[in-house]
Each structure stands twice: as structure tokens, then as C-alpha cells.
Amino acid sequence: MVPFLTTAHGALFAADCIEFLATLRSEVVDTVFADPPFNLGKDYKNGFDDSVNREKYFEWCRQWIGECSRVMKPGGAFFLYATPELALRFGTMLSERLTFRHWIALSMKGTFPRGRKLYPAHYALLYFTRGEPKTFNRVRLPVPTCRHCGGEIKDYGGHRDKLNPAGLNLTDFWDDTSPNRHTKFKVRPGVNELKLMIPERAILVSTNPGDLVYDPFGGGGSTFQAAEQHHRNWLGTELYDCDHIKSRLADAFPASIQRTPSFDLEACFNEDHVTQILRGLAREGVSARIG
Ligand SMILES: C[S@@+](CC[C@H](N)C(=O)[O-])C[C@H]1O[C@@H](n2cnc3c(N)ncnc32)[C@H](O)[C@@H]1O
């Protein structure tokens, strides 16, 4: 288990998340952000089999959800992005160890109705914490304006003057998250790459600069970009195609690539994995900070 890539704030491992998690100490991560494969038979264009037996899939999910919960610090946060149907099952698994905070509904147009069903227009972002949240930052959004005339869209029932000048409170309904990242801007065609603002808001709400974020399913690297941008440290895994994440981060943060992470990376790992990781880093020409 050696990093595929390091930056000033993070380390990416080309690894299976469950194998990686087994090398981590308990209670080292401040926030987990997970956007797993949904087992809908999607072609990830990387060899990943997204259509396994349903119960096998849920058993696998129970494993990584359990492991992610173990590595969270007390008061740490877990954000899990899912379809409403999966979120019901995931919520039960999360509730076994963690405390429910929110079911955030994210507007997701551009889907289509299947069979005798309503048009699905939202995804769920589950937000759980390990006990009381240790960090909860109020995120404020700019007052929405009309993109044609520039005027404000709502009149706030005559109470416009009472609004906080810093902006509107973030609610549990995010209607500005749709559509998905346009194909032309995706680093990995075929993968449901999230809009940067989704992991970004989760990170801003639940962490402070210097905290540690872990994303088990790197995909196109949205979480890592958001973390790096806001000076949060991060760990990530992606079982396939880490090159895309590397080029994305190299474009966004050219000075940050292959730098020694500014946090105590080795302190995250179990004793018996530290030497192995240090050797890997040395091979890459990166010196780890010795705790
Ligand atoms: C939905 S995508 C994540 C997209 C990401 N949130 C983004 O915005 O770019 C899920 C990713 O999980 C990866 N994956 C699947 N199984 C994995 C495993 N066992 N360990 C690590 N990554 C895995 C897939 O290759 C895929 O890239």
C-alpha cells in the first residue's frame, strides 16, 4: 500500500478501499465523503463490474460503511451520496454506529422516468456524525439573482433588509446542483463525476483547515480538488484509473503535485504498514513528515 500520488495536502492510493481502510488506525479522519458505485450496471469504462448480485452488493457496502465509520474521529462526519432507494438501506447501516443529521436532497435533473414511476429529480446526500458534531460551520450562499436581468429572484416577504449580509443559510435542499458536471468538463468520460460544489459544501460544513478528509471512491477526483483548494488534508482511494485524478490535480494545483504532504501521513496508518508506506514514498522521491 504505497501512494500513487501525493500533494501538499493529500495522498491518493490506487487501491481497493476496503483493503486500504484495514491499514488505517481508528479515529484519524475528520470527514468521510463517499459517492459509491450504485450497482446499476453502469459502464465505468474502467473494467469495474457495476452489476453484482444485490445482496452481495449490500454486504460489500456494509463492509466499507463499517470501516469508514471506524476510522472517523468522535464528532467526525460521514457524507454519503446515493439514490433515494439506496439511501434508505445505507441510512440503516450508518445508524448502527452514527447519529443522523440530515438527508440533503440534491436536485438532479436530466434523468428519466423508469416504468411506472415518477420522474426522479433528486439524489440524497446522507449526513451522519459520530455523536455530536465536533465541527459545524454555517455555509452561506449568495442571494440568487436572475441570470437575464440580474435582479433578485425573491422578495423575502418584505424582509429583505433582515437577511444576513453574508448571504443565505445553506439548507438541506440543494437545488443548484443540477445538472451533473457536463461531459465536456469531466475528467473521466462515463463516470458520474460530481459537481465540485457537492463535496466542497460537505467539507466546508464539517471541517476546518488542516482537518483530514477521506474519500474511498475517488472517481474523477472532485473531493480531492475541493479539499486541496480549501487547505484540508485528504486521503483517497481509487481502484482504477488514477491517472485522471493526477492530471486533474496537476492542472488545478501545479505547484502542489508530488510534494510532501504537510500533515503527519504516517500517523494515519497501523504500525505494521508505516514502513511499507515510507518506502513507497521514498521511491517516489517524496519524504514523509516524521511524526
Ligand atoms: C461514482 S464514482 C465516484 C465519482 C467521484 N465522486 C467524482 O466526483 O469524481 C465511483 C468510483 O469508485 C471506484 N471504485 C469502485 N470500486 C472501488 C473499490 N473497491 N475501491 C476503490 N474505488 C472503487 C470506481 O472505479 C469509480 O471511479
The ligand as a MOL file (V3000), in Angstrom:
LIG
                    3D

  0  0  0     0  0            999 V3000
M  V30 BEGIN CTAB
M  V30 COUNTS 27 29 0 0 0
M  V30 BEGIN ATOM
M  V30 1 C -19.3680 7.2520 -8.7670 0
M  V30 2 S -17.6590 7.1650 -8.9580 0 CHG=1
M  V30 3 C -17.0430 8.4370 -7.9090 0
M  V30 4 C -17.0370 9.7870 -8.5770 0
M  V30 5 C -16.4200 10.8810 -7.7410 0
M  V30 6 N -17.2100 11.1890 -6.5730 0
M  V30 7 C -16.2490 12.1530 -8.5670 0
M  V30 8 O -16.9920 13.1210 -8.3700 0
M  V30 9 O -15.3840 12.1820 -9.4320 0 CHG=-1
M  V30 10 C -17.2140 5.6960 -8.0880 0
M  V30 11 C -15.7750 5.2650 -8.2660 0
M  V30 12 O -15.4800 4.2000 -7.3680 0
M  V30 13 C -14.4790 3.3830 -7.9680 0
M  V30 14 N -14.4530 2.0980 -7.2370 0
M  V30 15 C -15.2780 1.0340 -7.4040 0
M  V30 16 N -14.9820 0.0600 -6.5080 0
M  V30 17 C -13.9450 0.5140 -5.7670 0
M  V30 18 C -13.2110 -0.0330 -4.6720 0
M  V30 19 N -13.4750 -1.2480 -4.1840 0
M  V30 20 N -12.2310 0.7140 -4.1240 0
M  V30 21 C -11.9480 1.9450 -4.6210 0
M  V30 22 N -12.6090 2.5120 -5.6610 0
M  V30 23 C -13.6080 1.8180 -6.2280 0
M  V30 24 C -14.9270 3.3100 -9.4170 0
M  V30 25 O -13.8450 2.9800 -10.2650 0
M  V30 26 C -15.4420 4.7390 -9.6590 0
M  V30 27 O -14.4180 5.5290 -10.2310 0
M  V30 END ATOM
M  V30 BEGIN BOND
M  V30 1 1 1 2
M  V30 2 1 2 3
M  V30 3 1 2 10
M  V30 4 1 3 4
M  V30 5 1 4 5
M  V30 6 1 5 6
M  V30 7 1 5 7
M  V30 8 2 7 8
M  V30 9 1 7 9
M  V30 10 1 10 11
M  V30 11 1 11 12
M  V30 12 1 11 26
M  V30 13 1 12 13
M  V30 14 1 13 14
M  V30 15 1 13 24
M  V30 16 1 14 15
M  V30 17 1 14 23
M  V30 18 2 15 16
M  V30 19 1 16 17
M  V30 20 1 17 18
M  V30 21 2 17 23
M  V30 22 1 18 19
M  V30 23 2 18 20
M  V30 24 1 20 21
M  V30 25 2 21 22
M  V30 26 1 22 23
M  V30 27 1 24 25
M  V30 28 1 24 26
M  V30 29 1 26 27
M  V30 END BOND
M  V30 END CTAB
M  END
